Every structure is written in C-alpha cells, then in structure tokens.
Amino acid sequence: MLYEVTHTTHFSYEAPVSQCLNEVRLTPRALLTQLVPKTSITVDPAPAFLHHRKDYFGNDVSVFAVFEKHDKLTATAQSTVEVKPEAEAVSLMSWESARDALHAQADDACLEASEFVYNSPYVPIFSEMAKFARKTFDPGAPLLDVVKELNHRIHKEFLYDQKSTSIDSPLPEVLRKKRGVCQDFAHVMIGALRSLRLSARYVSGYVRSGAKFQGAQASHAWVSVFIPGIGWVDFDPTNNLMVSDSHVTLAWGRDYGDVTPVKGVTLGGGGQVVAVEVYVKPA
C-alpha cells in the first residue's frame, strides 16, 4: 500500500514565547517492508535551524529552534510511504526456550534484542504484572501462540477510553483499572513480556485513516516481540491484530519516552494548548 501521511502539531501559547527548542520523531523509518521515497518537515514560524540525526535506536530525529517571538507554532511532517505486507511468522519455539536463548545471548540477534528484556521508565517490572502474564504463558507453549493470546486478552479485557489516563499514568494503575489508550495497552503488553524475561519494544506510528481501527486520526502505538530464529514480530493489542500493511512505522524504543513524537522547551509562553491532526490516506 502507498500512503500519503500528514502529521500536523499546532501550539498556541497564553503569552508570547521568546524562543524554543524542539525535537520531533515524525519521519517514518526505512525498512525492508517500508519504503519512504519522500519526506519533509516544515515549521512556522521559520526556524533558525533544522537539523537531522539518528538516535540510539536508529530513529530519525529532527531538531529545530525558533528564536523570534511568537504566540503560535506549527510543525508539519509530510511523507510518502509504501508499506509491503510481511510474510506470516511461523515458529514452534517455546517461550521458555526463547527466554533462555535471550539470557544466553545465543547469537548476535539475541544479543542485540536482549537489551529490551529490562524494565524502563514507563514500564517497570512488578509482581502483579507477572501474575497477569502467567495466566497466558502456560509451560511449554509456543512463544508465537502465547503472544497472540496475550494480544487478544489485552484487547478483550481492557477498555479503550481516551479520558481515563494520561501518558504519565503509572503502569500499575493502568493494569488495575484495565482501561486506557494505545500507549497504555502497548506498555501493558511490553511489561507482561518483560516480566517473563522476554524482549519487547514499543513502536510508534500510524494506522490508515478511514479504517475501522482504534487509534486512527492520531499517533498510534503497538508492540514488537523478538522471536529467536525469526526476528521482530509486531502486534497491535489495541486492535487485536498482527501489524499489517495498514500500519506505518515511525520509531521504536524501550517505551513511549524513547519515541515521543514532539517534545521541547520554551522560554516564556505560560500555558499552552496543543492540537494534533493526523491523516494517513492511500496515495
């Protein structure tokens, strides 16, 4: 599928901002199954500079500063992205064998993936999360099968409610209330997997506008799970599916904090109102 992706962020400030410095992760990743022939980022007011770099995880980061006084700011990312469907993952490896391969760092891929076994700022490891995970991870069960079931359980047991949480809501609270949004569901799934010493990473991106998906018209989040011998396989617990060519990948990291789409600092401004518009349309 070929998509035209537009992500616009509007900032309105209570008082003038004398200067600001921002970084954004709004450029889709170039992958074997995702080509990005065209991409751009524009800022209004015009920035004093706009630099591009790669972060630790290989995500594209754009950094810009505005040094003139302003009470509004708009950052717009536009990309043309071709997403190809992936071959269906097949593996009978048990989750315990996968865990042991990661622990032993059995090969270069396991070594690289093993850093996603540990807790992170938004995904702490705690006993209740392990109990939640154990309900699905029966002894000797194939990892791929139990991850599919975990994906289904989160979709079934948790209520999608945009007013129930903020990005700062603690993960134990999300698990207890069993409601939240895509970021919360991704963090729950990652926490469950890591509680059993399995590798899981947080993926930010988009789903196709107009489709019957939760998370359309905004940034979306899902989970990538490492399966030895296959590699990373993506699951969307918000929509109870394996990621397909309806998803556009922006960035990945340990949790939301590593892939925040837009963040920065301002001098002045007082309070602010942020409005985000996302469109992912077939080209």
N, C-alpha and C positions, 0 to 999 in steps of 0.2 A: 504494500500500500504506500502511495505517495501522499504526504501531508504538507499543508501549509500551516505552520504553528506561529501564533502570535501571543505573546505574554506581555501585558502592559501593567505597570505598577504606578499608581498616582499617589503622591504625598501632598497633603495640604497641611500647612502649619498655622498655629494660632498667632504667631508673631514671626517676623522675618528671620530667616536663617542667614547668618553672615558667610558661613562656609560649611561644607560637608564632605565626607569621605566615605565611599561605599564600595562594597564588593558584591558581585552577583554571580550566581551559578545558573545561567539561563541558556547556555549553549549545549544542545544535545550532543551526546558522546558519539564518536565514530566507532562503530563495531562491525564485526563480520556480518551481522544481521541488520545493521542500521547504518545507512549512508547519509551524509549531511553535505549535499553539494552546495548549499548556500545558507549563510547565517550572518546576522548583523545585530548590533546593539546600538540604539540611539538614545541620547539623553537630552532633555530640555528642562532648564537652560543648558546651553552647550558647555560641556565640561572643560576644565583647564587641561586635563589629560585623560586618556582612556587606554589603559594598558591590559595586556592579556598574559596569562600564565597558566601553568598546570599546578594543581595542588598535590599533596602526598598520594592521593588515591587516583591520580591521573585525570581528574575532572578539570574542565575548562573554567577558569575564573577570570572575570573581567573586573578591573578596579578603576574607579573614576572619582574625580574630585570636582566640585563646583565652588569657586572662590568669590563669585559675585553674590550680592544679597538677593534672596528670593523667598517667596512665601508658598510656592508650589514647585514640585519637581515630578517629572515623568520619565520613567525608563521603559523602553520598549525593545523587546527581543523578537526578531522575526527569523524563522528558519524554514527551509525546505528539507524534509526528511523522508527518506524511503526506508520503510521497515519491512523486512522479509520474515515470513513465518519460520520458526525453528522446528527442526525435526523432533518428534516426540521422544522424550527421555525414557530410557529403559534401563533398569538396574534392579537386581535382586539382593544387593549387599545389605546386610542387616545394619540397623542404626548403631549397634554396639561395635560392629567391625569398622564402620565409618568413624566412630568416635576414637577407636584405638589407632586407626591409621593417621588421624589428625594429631593425636597425642605423640605418636612415634615419629611424626613428620616423615612419613614413609617415602615421599618423593617431593620434587620441587613444588608441585601444585599444592600438595598438602601443607608443606612448609609455608607457602605464601598465604594459604587460606587460614592457617592456624591462628593468625592474629585476630580473627573475627570470632574466636571462641570466648573471649574475655568480656567482662562487663564494661560498660561505657557510661558517660554521664547521664544519658537519658534512659539507659537500660541496665539498671543494677540487677544483680542476681540475689534473690531472696527465696525463702523456703516455700512460700505459698505459690510462687511461680513454678517451682519444681513439682509441687503436688499437682498443679494444673496440667503440666506437661505429661506426667506419669499416667494420667488417665488414657492417654492415646498411645504412648510408647510401650507396647507390650514386648516382653522379652523375645528376641529373635526376629521381630517383624522387619521387613524391608524398609529402609530409610525412606525411599521414594513414596511408598504406600502410606506410612505414618505421617509424613509431611502433608500429603494430600488430605488426610483425615484431619490433621490439626488446622489446616487452612479452612476446611469445611466447618469445623467446630467453632472457630472464632466468628465466622460469618453467621452461623446459626445462633450462637449464644450471646453475642454482643449486639447491642442496638446502635445503629448509625444515627448519631444525634449531634448536630453541629453546635448546639448550645450547651452541651454537657461538660466540655473540657476546654482548656487552652493548651498551648504547646508546653506550658510549664507544669501541667497537671502531673503529679507523681505517678509512676507506673503502678505501684501497689493500689492506689486509689482507682485507677482505670480498671485493674483486674477485679477489684471489689465491686465497683458499680456496674461493670460489664456494659459500658456504653462509651461512645467517643466517635472519632473520625478516623480517616485512613491512617494518619500518622500514629494514632494510638494503637490501632489494630496491628500495624507493622511492628511497633515496639513490643506489643504483647507476644507476637509470634517469634520475634527475634529472642526475647527473653526466655520463652519456653525452650527454644532450641539450645541456647547457650547454657541454660541450667543443666542440660544433659551433656555439655561439653561438645556441642556440635557448632559448626561455623555458619553464621548467618549475617548478612549485611543489609543495610537499609538502602532502598533505591528510591530516588525522586524522579518524577516525570509527569506525563500526562496520559489521559485516555481520550479516545476520539470523541469530539463533541457530537451531540445528537444521538449517540448510542445510549442504551439503557444501562448505564454504568453509574454507580455512586462515585463521586469524585470528578466527574466531567465539569467543565467550565472553571476549573481551578487546578492548582498543582495537586498531583496525586502522589501516593507513596505505596510501595509494596516491598516484598522481601525476596532476597536471593539466598538460596541454600546451596552449600557446597556438598557435592556427592563425589567421593573419590572414584576415579576412573571415567567420570563423565564431565565434571566441572560444575559451574554455577547454573542452577535452575531457578527460575523466577516464579513466584506465587503471589496472587493478589487476594488476601483474605477479606478485603472489603467487598469484593465482588464474587468471591468463591470460585476462582478460576486460576489456571496457569496462564502466565502472561503470554500474550499473542501479538499479532501484528496490529492490534488496536492500541497498543501501548507504545509511547515514545519515551526513551530513557534519557534523562538529563545527567544525573550524577549518582554516585554511591559512596557510602562510608559506613562508619560504625552505627550511627544513629542520625536523627534529624540535625543535630548540631553540626555535623560534618558537611551537610549539603544544603544548608539554609539558602533558599533562592535569592533573597535580598537582605543584606544587613549593612549597618554602617553607623557612623557617629555624626552628629550635627553640633554646631556652635550656635546657640540661640534656638528660636523656634517655639519653645514652650511645648504644649501638647501637639499631637499630630493625628490626622485621620489618614488611613491607608486604604485604598481601593484597588483591587486586582481584577483584571479581565483576562481570561484565557480562551483561546479559540484554536481547536485542532480540526482542520477541515480537509477532506480528501482533495488533492490537487487535480 
